[in-house]
Amino acid sequence: MGYYLMVKEAVGLGIKYLCKCTDSCNPHEYRGSGVLWRRIINKHGCDIKTTVIGHYETNEELRKDGEYYSQLWNIVADKSWANLIPEKADRAYTEDKYRINANPYLDQWRASEQLFNLENAYRTQIETLKNRMEEAPIVTGKQIGRAS
């Protein structure tokens, strides 16, 4: 079994994604599996341009080039790349091993996502309160609960 290392680019957005796939799938049809990359593609629905960097017979060869290009292009820190972790030819779900090194960009992205979700929750609560206030009856005249 062989592997492809490739760069995906969201046409029109200029955002790129370094990824890999196996021989079992067509590298030009493979859309990529990164969390941030998938969100961008799903949100904008853009065309994807694929540039194959190389074909490798072993995972070790792929890992070496994946690490090389990750570092060369600074794919984690550079905002024009959608990679949250370096391409090391392993599975995305092994992300916990990167927590040992405390990837500040991944933490920053997670924090911004949590803040975004909180802001949306607060906006929803505020809108709900405004709607309730608009629907509440206006009491005039004698105040309720006061002794006269």
C-alpha positions in Angstrom: 0.0 0.0 0.0 1.2 3.5 -0.8 0.5 7.0 0.3 0.0 10.4 -1.2 1.1 13.7 0.4 -0.8 16.7 -1.0 -1.8 20.3 -0.6 -5.5 21.1 -0.9 -6.5 24.7 -1.6 -9.9 26.3 -1.3 -10.2 28.1 -4.6 -11.3 31.7 -4.1 -10.4 31.7 -0.4 -6.6 31.0 -0.7 -6.7 28.7 2.4 -4.5 25.6 2.1 -4.4 22.3 3.9 -1.5 19.8 3.9 -2.8 16.2 4.1 -2.3 12.6 3.1 -4.3 9.7 1.8 -3.7 6.1 0.9 -3.6 4.5 -2.5 -7.1 3.2 -1.9 -8.6 6.6 -2.7 -8.1 9.1 -5.5 -6.1 12.0 -4.1 -8.0 14.4 -6.4 -11.3 13.3 -5.1 -10.3 13.1 -1.4 -11.5 16.3 0.3 -9.4 16.2 3.5 -10.3 15.4 7.1 -9.0 18.2 9.2 -11.5 19.8 11.7 -10.9 23.4 10.7 -10.5 22.5 7.0 -13.8 20.6 6.9 -15.6 23.5 8.6 -14.2 26.0 6.0 -15.2 23.7 3.1 -18.7 23.0 4.5 -19.3 26.7 5.2 -18.1 28.1 1.9 -18.8 25.2 -0.4 -15.8 26.1 -2.5 -13.9 24.1 -5.2 -10.8 22.3 -4.0 -7.6 22.4 -6.0 -5.2 19.5 -5.3 -1.4 19.5 -5.8 0.2 16.1 -5.2 3.6 16.6 -3.6 4.6 12.9 -3.8 3.8 9.3 -3.6 5.4 7.1 -1.0 5.7 3.4 -0.5 6.1 3.5 3.3 4.5 5.5 6.0 8.0 6.4 7.3 8.9 8.1 4.0 5.6 10.0 4.1 6.2 11.0 7.7 9.6 12.5 7.0 8.3 14.6 4.1 5.1 15.5 6.0 7.2 16.9 8.9 9.6 18.6 6.4 6.8 20.5 4.6 4.9 21.2 7.8 8.0 23.0 9.1 9.0 24.6 5.8 5.5 26.2 5.3 4.8 26.7 9.1 1.4 25.2 8.5 0.2 25.3 12.1 1.1 29.0 12.8 0.4 30.5 9.4 -3.3 31.6 9.1 -3.4 30.8 5.4 -3.2 27.1 6.4 -6.1 25.2 8.0 -3.8 22.7 9.7 -4.1 22.6 13.5 -1.3 20.1 13.9 1.7 19.2 11.7 1.3 16.5 9.1 3.1 13.5 10.7 1.4 10.7 8.7 -0.6 9.4 11.7 -4.3 9.5 12.4 -6.0 12.7 13.4 -7.5 11.1 16.5 -4.0 10.7 18.0 -4.3 14.4 18.8 -3.8 13.7 22.5 -0.1 13.1 22.1 0.2 16.7 20.9 -1.3 17.9 24.1 1.9 16.9 25.9 3.7 19.6 23.9 0.8 22.0 24.5 0.2 23.3 21.0 -0.6 27.0 21.6 -2.3 27.4 18.2 -4.6 24.5 18.8 -5.5 25.8 22.3 -6.1 29.3 20.9 -8.4 27.9 18.2 -10.3 25.9 20.8 -10.6 28.9 23.1 -11.9 31.0 20.2 -14.5 28.3 19.4 -15.6 28.2 23.0 -15.9 32.0 23.2 -17.9 32.0 19.9 -20.3 29.4 21.3 -20.6 31.4 24.6 -21.3 34.6 22.7 -24.0 32.9 20.6 -25.6 31.5 23.8 -25.6 34.9 25.4 -27.1 36.5 22.3 -29.8 33.9 22.3 -30.6 34.6 26.0 -30.6 38.4 25.5 -33.0 38.0 22.5 -35.3 35.7 24.5 -35.4 38.3 27.4 -36.1 41.1 25.0 -38.9 39.1 23.4 -40.4 38.3 26.8 -40.2 42.0 27.9 -42.0 43.1 24.7 -44.7 40.5 25.3 -45.2 41.3 29.0 -48.3 43.3 29.9 -47.7 46.9 31.0 -49.1 47.5 34.4 -50.3 51.1 35.0 -52.1 52.7 37.9 -52.1 51.1 41.3 -48.9 49.2 42.1 -49.4 45.6 43.2 -48.0 44.6 46.6 -47.9 48.0 48.3 -50.0 48.8 51.2 -52.1 51.8 50.8 
